[in-house]
Amino acid sequence: SKEGTYYVLYKFLYGYADNELNSKDDSAIDIGWAINSKGQQVNLPGVDFIKIYTGVNQENGWLGECSTEISGVEDLHVLKVEIDTRK
């Protein structure tokens, strides 16, 4: 807001934890987005462990801090939930 009254968290297009409301499909992270160290797409047959990073594009105003809030992770394949994710 540039006035120091509010804080604003701008969304990234995709791929970041805590980037969208949990109730929205864009909160999902798709295993199909996996890339190698050269930025080339790779095919992963599955995932055993997930390390969560976050990036922020935020102006905090009076609040002065930002943090990522992760309360859980769900495997939508196991839950038999299918959503369209960004390509």
C-alpha positions as a Markdown table, in Angstrom:
| # | Residue | x | y | z |
|---|---|---|---|---|
| 1 | Ser | 0.0 | 0.0 | 0.0 |
| 2 | Lys | 3.1 | 2.2 | 0.4 |
| 3 | Glu | 1.3 | 3.9 | 3.3 |
| 4 | Gly | 2.4 | 1.3 | 5.9 |
| 5 | Thr | -1.3 | 0.4 | 6.8 |
| 6 | Tyr | -1.7 | -3.0 | 5.1 |
| 7 | Tyr | 0.4 | -5.8 | 3.9 |
| 8 | Val | 0.1 | -7.3 | 0.4 |
| 9 | Leu | 1.2 | -10.8 | -0.6 |
| 10 | Tyr | 1.4 | -11.1 | -4.4 |
| 11 | Lys | 0.9 | -14.6 | -5.8 |
| 12 | Phe | 3.5 | -16.4 | -7.9 |
| 13 | Leu | 2.1 | -18.2 | -11.0 |
| 14 | Tyr | 2.7 | -21.7 | -9.5 |
| 15 | Gly | 5.0 | -24.0 | -7.6 |
| 16 | Tyr | 5.2 | -22.3 | -4.2 |
| 17 | Ala | 3.9 | -23.5 | -0.9 |
| 18 | Asp | 1.4 | -21.1 | 0.8 |
| 19 | Asn | 0.8 | -19.3 | -2.5 |
| 20 | Glu | -3.0 | -19.6 | -2.6 |
| 21 | Leu | -5.9 | -20.4 | -0.3 |
| 22 | Asn | -6.2 | -24.1 | 0.5 |
| 23 | Ser | -9.7 | -24.2 | -0.9 |
| 24 | Lys | -8.4 | -23.2 | -4.4 |
| 25 | Asp | -7.0 | -25.7 | -6.9 |
| 26 | Asp | -4.0 | -23.4 | -7.4 |
| 27 | Ser | -2.8 | -24.3 | -3.9 |
| 28 | Ala | -1.7 | -27.7 | -5.4 |
| 29 | Ile | 1.9 | -28.5 | -6.3 |
| 30 | Asp | 2.1 | -31.0 | -9.3 |
| 31 | Ile | 4.8 | -33.7 | -9.4 |
| 32 | Gly | 4.8 | -33.1 | -13.2 |
| 33 | Trp | 6.6 | -29.8 | -12.6 |
| 34 | Ala | 9.8 | -31.6 | -11.5 |
| 35 | Ile | 13.0 | -30.4 | -13.3 |
| 36 | Asn | 16.6 | -31.4 | -13.0 |
| 37 | Ser | 19.6 | -29.1 | -12.2 |
| 38 | Lys | 19.6 | -27.9 | -15.9 |
| 39 | Gly | 16.0 | -26.9 | -15.8 |
| 40 | Gln | 14.9 | -29.8 | -18.0 |
| 41 | Gln | 11.6 | -31.6 | -17.2 |
| 42 | Val | 12.0 | -35.0 | -15.6 |
| 43 | Asn | 9.5 | -37.8 | -15.1 |
| 44 | Leu | 9.2 | -38.9 | -11.5 |
| 45 | Pro | 7.4 | -42.2 | -10.9 |
| 46 | Gly | 6.7 | -41.2 | -7.3 |
| 47 | Val | 7.8 | -39.1 | -4.3 |
| 48 | Asp | 9.1 | -40.5 | -1.0 |
| 49 | Phe | 10.0 | -37.2 | 0.7 |
| 50 | Ile | 9.1 | -33.5 | 0.1 |
| 51 | Lys | 11.1 | -30.6 | 1.3 |
| 52 | Ile | 9.1 | -27.4 | 1.3 |
| 53 | Tyr | 10.6 | -24.1 | 0.3 |
| 54 | Thr | 8.8 | -20.9 | -0.2 |
| 55 | Gly | 9.4 | -17.6 | -1.9 |
| 56 | Val | 7.7 | -14.4 | -1.1 |
| 57 | Asn | 6.8 | -11.3 | -3.1 |
| 58 | Gln | 5.4 | -9.3 | -0.3 |
| 59 | Glu | 5.2 | -5.8 | 1.2 |
| 60 | Asn | 4.6 | -6.1 | 4.9 |
| 61 | Gly | 3.7 | -2.5 | 6.0 |
| 62 | Trp | 3.1 | -2.3 | 9.7 |
| 63 | Leu | 3.2 | -6.1 | 10.2 |
| 64 | Gly | 6.9 | -6.2 | 9.4 |
| 65 | Glu | 7.2 | -10.0 | 9.2 |
| 66 | Cys | 6.2 | -12.8 | 6.9 |
| 67 | Ser | 6.1 | -16.6 | 7.4 |
| 68 | Thr | 4.8 | -19.6 | 5.5 |
| 69 | Glu | 2.1 | -21.5 | 7.2 |
| 70 | Ile | 1.9 | -25.2 | 6.2 |
| 71 | Ser | -0.5 | -27.3 | 8.2 |
| 72 | Gly | -0.3 | -30.5 | 6.1 |
| 73 | Val | 0.3 | -32.2 | 2.8 |
| 74 | Glu | -2.0 | -34.6 | 1.1 |
| 75 | Asp | -1.3 | -37.0 | -1.8 |
| 76 | Leu | -4.2 | -36.4 | -4.1 |
| 77 | His | -3.5 | -39.6 | -6.0 |
| 78 | Val | -4.1 | -41.7 | -2.8 |
| 79 | Leu | -7.2 | -39.6 | -2.0 |
| 80 | Lys | -8.4 | -40.2 | -5.6 |
| 81 | Val | -8.8 | -36.4 | -6.1 |
| 82 | Glu | -8.0 | -35.0 | -9.6 |
| 83 | Ile | -7.7 | -31.3 | -10.3 |
| 84 | Asp | -6.3 | -29.4 | -13.2 |
| 85 | Thr | -3.0 | -27.8 | -12.4 |
| 86 | Arg | -1.1 | -25.1 | -14.4 |
| 87 | Lys | 1.1 | -26.4 | -17.2 |
